[in-house]
């Protein structure tokens, strides 16, 4: 069984950085187009792992529709974000992967409490949690190191608008899924908080309203959206700092090169 803050958990926390180094070494001699294909293959692998996990849930639920098998949770959705980012060479999707999906996946690795609910880690669902979150973080970091991620003010604004649209759409989708399946649906945490996070406090201090058959908490949504905005802007800051250091290092090496006329 999985235990929080055990040696295995700390290894899990380090695993994305270990695999980023492995990817960097393994693909270092490839040109940029072949690296893009490598990123595409890794993203397909992550999607396949997710599909096996969802297939197991579908079978164990008696072949009934379950909200868990619809990949609209932030980290599940991230697998498809990376896949289409590499496929379409999309700055907006790469920005989404780095500024939102990466921190969400890494937080899920650090606070992996849900793994303690599994009696064994030998299942598609448990393994998907381990490998899925690790791949989201490591593939995104590898993409950053290999110059696939380019965030401009324009692409950042488009990314924020995209996130906002998905967040709002999640409310009716959650409501419909709960009505169809009679089970809790919580895509993008639009209706309920994640345990052990600040979202619980946002939820507790807000009151529900019912509009057009949808019950939600406006204050909770607003505070959660603001927290998400802070996370996105912080990671955008990390991106700018990374490229500042990278450009500074490049200029330093350029100055150290011997002059042709020397």
N, C-alpha and C positions, 0 to 999 in steps of 0.2 A: 504493500500500500504506500501511497505517497504521503509524506509528512512535510508540513511547512517548516522551512528553515533547517532542513536536514542537509547532509552533504550532497545528496542527489539534487535537492532544490537549488543549492548554490551552483552546482554544475549546470543545471537547467538555465539559471540566470546568465551564466557565462557562455552558454552554448551558441547564441547568435553571433558573438564576437569571434568565437573559435571558427565557426563555419564561414564567417566573412573572410577571415584570413585564408582558410582552405580554398574558397572560391577565388580569391585574389591570386593565390599561387597557382592554382590549377589552370586558370584562364589567362594568365599574364601575357602569354605569347600570341594570343589571338588578336586579330585586328578588330576595329570597333563593330563592324557588321556581324562578325562571328560571335563577339561578346554579346551583342543584342540577341542573337539566336540562342546563346547559352542562357541568357536571362529568361527568354521565352520558354525554354525547356524546363528550367527550374520552376517557373510559374505554373506551367502545365502540371508538373509533379505535385505542387501544392494543391492545385484544384482537384487532382485525382485523389489525393489523400482525403480531402474534404468530401468528395463524392462517396468514397468508401464509408466514411463516418456516417454520412446521411443515409446511406443504404442500410447500414446496421440498425440505425434508429427506426427506419421505415419497416424493416422486417420484424424487429422486436415489438413494435407498436401494433402488430397484427395487420400490416399493410394499410394502415390508415394515415391520413394526412396529419402531420404534426408540425407546429410552427418551427421546430428545431431543424427541419430538413429544408426549409427555405433559406438560402444563404444571404440573408439581409442583415444579420448581426454585423457589427463594425468589422470584426476580425475576419469573419467568413467572407464578407463582401470584399475585403482587402485582397484576397487571392485573385479575384477577377479584375480588380483595379490594376494590380501588377501585370497580369496577363495582357490586358488591353493596352497598358502603358508601353510595354515592350513591343507589342504588335503594331500599334498605331503611332509609336514614337510621340506620345502625347505629353506635352509639358504640364498640362492641367492634371492628368492622372498621376504623373510622377510626383507632382507637388502634393496631391492628395495622399499618396502613399507615404511620403516622407513626413509631412506636417501633421497628419491625423492617424493614419493606419499604423505607422511605426510606433509612436508613443502609446497608442491603445494596446497594441500587441505586447509591447514590452511591459506595460503595467500589468497585463494579464499573466505574464511570466513571473513577475515579482510577487503579485498577490494571486497565486494560483490555488486559492482555497478550494475551488470547485473540484480539483483533482482528488481531494481527500474524501469526496463522496463516492469514489469508485472503489469497489472491493479489490479490484486488480487493475493494473496498468496494461494488462495483456488484453486489449480490446481495441477495435478500430476507433471508438470514440475517445478513449484516453490517449492513444497514440496520436490521433489527429490533433488533440489539444497540444501535446508536446511538440510534434514536428511542425504542425501548422503555424503556431505562433513563432517558433524559432525561425522558420523559413521566411515569414513575413519580414521580420526584423533584419535577418542576414541578407536576404536578396535586396532589400531597400538600401541597406548600408553599402553593399557591394555596388549597386547602381550609382550611388553618390560618389564613391571612390573612382568610378570609371566614367564619370562625366556624362551620365545619362540624365541627371536631374538638373534642370535649368529653371529656376523660379524668378520670374520678373514680376513687377507690380501688376501687370496685366494678367498674367497667368494666376497670380495669387488671388486677385479679385474674382476671376472666373471660378477658381477652386472654392472660395468661400461661398459664392452664389450656388454652386453645385451642392456643397455640403448642406446649406440652408434649405434647398429645395428637397433633398432627400429626407432631411430631418422632419420637415412638415408633412411630407407624403407618408412618413412612417406612422403618423397618428391614425389616419383612416385604414391603412393596411393592417396595423396591429388590431384595430377594432374589428375589422372584417375577419381576420384569422381567428380571433378569440370566439367570434360568433359561429364560425364554421366548425372549429375543432373542439370548442369548449375547454381550451387550454390557454394558459397565459402566453401571450405574444408580446415581445418587447424589443422590436427592432430599433436600433440606434438609441436605446434607453429612453424612448419617447414617452412611455407610460409609467415605468417603474425604475427605481434606482438599482445600481449594482451594490451588493452588500459590501460593507467595509470601505466605501468611498464617500467623498463629500456629497455625492448625489443623494445619499440617504437624508442628509440634513436639509438639502433643498426640498426634498419630497415632504418631510415632516412639517416644514414651516408654511407649506402652501395648501390651498384648499381646492378641491375638485369642482369643475363646472361641467355641464352637459350641454353640448350643442350638436344638433343634427344627429343625435344618437351616439355621439362620441363623448366619452368621459375622460377628461384630461385635466392637468393642473397647469394653468398658464404661467404662474410664478416659477414653478419647477422647470418648465420648458425654457423660460427666459434665462434663469440662473445657469441651467445646464448648457445652454447655447453660449452664454458668456464665458463659462469655463472652457468650453471647446474652442472658442475664439482665442482665449489666452494661450491654450496649448499650441494651437496652430501658429500664432505669432511668435511664441518662444522658439519653436522649431524652425520657423523662418529666420529668426535671429541666429540660431545655430548654423543654418545654411549659409547666411551671409558671412558669419565669422569664419567658417570653414574655407570659403572661397577667398576671403581676405588673406588668410594664412597661406593658402595655396598660391595665390598671385604674388604675394610677398616673397615666397620661396622661389618661384619661377624667376622673378626679377633679380633675386640674389644670385641665382645660378647664371643668369644671362650676364651679369656684371663680372662674374668670375671667369667667363670664357675668354681665352686669349684673343686679342685683336688680330684680324687677318693681316693687317699691315705691320704687326709687331715683328 
